[in-house]
Amino acid sequence: MTVLLPPRSVVVERLDEMIASQDSNSSAQPAAYLVGIDDYEALSGSDQSGTEAAMEEIAARLDRLVRTADVLGLIEPGLFVLVAAAVAPASAGAVMERIRGAIALPMEIAGQPLSVLVHVAVSFFVAGASAESMLTQAEVELNHLRDSSRNE
């Protein structure tokens, strides 16, 4: 099964559409979740077909979390984005745990067990935000999370 994911440009376009149709009276807002595979460089430095199979499995698992109005995309190798059309800020943590949980489930690639850890950052729409600014904010947060975990 192949999961084809749109690139950043398509995700940005779709998120801008979500922002434009945002209901100012709703407590649910567009949100961008960045999912960064920890130590992707080490994973990609191994068997290329294994790396592709692992990324395919992760994409498929994330794809199962996507609702009809949401968009799953690939920013770069090892960095996925899930744009949710409407999420209540109070639900952000639960969504992040669902993402982590889906990827943390045991996976077997080419007959070998594989454990993958991820960091997940989220950015919510605020007045005046654009899709690009939301993704940039989430990237800054993701980098902060990665740096913090390296220092532990």
N, C-alpha and C positions, 0 to 999 in steps of 0.2 A: 504494500500500500504506500503510495507516495502522497505526501501532504505538500502541496505547493503553497508557499507563503509569499505574500506580496512584499515588495521592498519598502524601505522607509518612505519614499516619495508617495506611494499609494496610501500608506498608513497616515501620513500627514494630511493628505487630501481628505481622507475619510474622517479624521478627527476634526479638521476644520469644519466639515459639514455638520458633525455632531454639535460642535460649539455654536454654529450659526442657528441651529434648531433648538438650542437649549431653552427650556422653559424656566424663566426666572423665578417662578413661584414654586418650583419643585425642589425638594431637598436632595434629590438624586442628581448627580452631575456626571459629565464625562470624566473619565479617569484613564491615565496611561500607566500600565504596570510594566516595568522593565524587568526581564528575567535574565540574569547573567549567570552563565555556567561557570562555576568556580574552577579555576585551573584548566581552562579550556586549552591553553597552549600545551600542557602536558598531555591532555587527551588527544589533541590533534597531532602531536608529535609521534604518536604511535601509529598503528596500522590505519591507513587512510580509509579503507573500506569499513573498518570498525568504527572510525570516527563518524563517517557518513551514516552508518546504521544507528549509532547512538543519537545523533542529531535528529534523524528521522523518527526514532522512537519518542524522543522528547517532544518534537513538534506534534506528533500524533496525540500524545498525552495532553498537551496544552490545547490542542484543537478540540478535544472532548469537553473542555471547560467553556468554550466560546458559545455565547448565546447568539441568536439570529442577528441582532443589531450590532454585535461586537465584531472586532477585527483582530486577527492574529497576524503578525508580520515578523520579518527577520530584518533586524537593523544591520547586523554583521554576523559573521560566524561566531556562534557561542552567545549571541545576544538577541533575545526575542522580545517582542513587545505585544502586549495584549491591551487593546484599547476597548474599554467598556463604555457603552453608550450612556448608561445611567447607573451610578452606584451611590448609595448613601455613604457619606464619610464614615459613619459609625460601623459600616460593614467592611471597610478597607482591610482591616486585620484578618477577618474571616476569609476574604478573597485571597489574600496573600498566603494564608495557611493552606487553602485548597490548592494553590499553585505549587507550593513547596511539597505538599503531600502527594500530589500527582506525580511529581518527578522523583520523589524519594522512594516510591514503591520499587521493589527489587526488579532489576532488568537484567536480561541475559543477551549479550551481543556475541555472535559467532561462537556460541557455546561457552562463553566465559561470563561469570557474574560481573556486573558493573554497578558501582554506586556513584551517583552524581549528586553533588551538592550545588545549590544555587543561592544567590542573593536576589531578593525581590524588592524593588523600590516602586513607589507610587507617586504620581502627581495628579492632583485634582484641578479641575477648571476653576479659575477665579476670574472675576470681572477683568477684562482687558487682556486676558491670556490668549495666546495663539497655540496652535498645535506644536509648532517648533519650540515655543517657550516652555510648554508642558514637558516635551521630551527632553529638553535641555535640563530642566529642573530635576526630572527623574534620573537622568544620567549623572548629575552631580551627586544626588543622594546615593545612587548605586555605587559610585566611586568611593564615597565616604564609608559606606557599609563594608566594601571590600578592604579598604585601608584599615578600618577598625578591626576586622577579623584577622588580618595579617599581623597586627600588633598584639594580639592576645596570646 
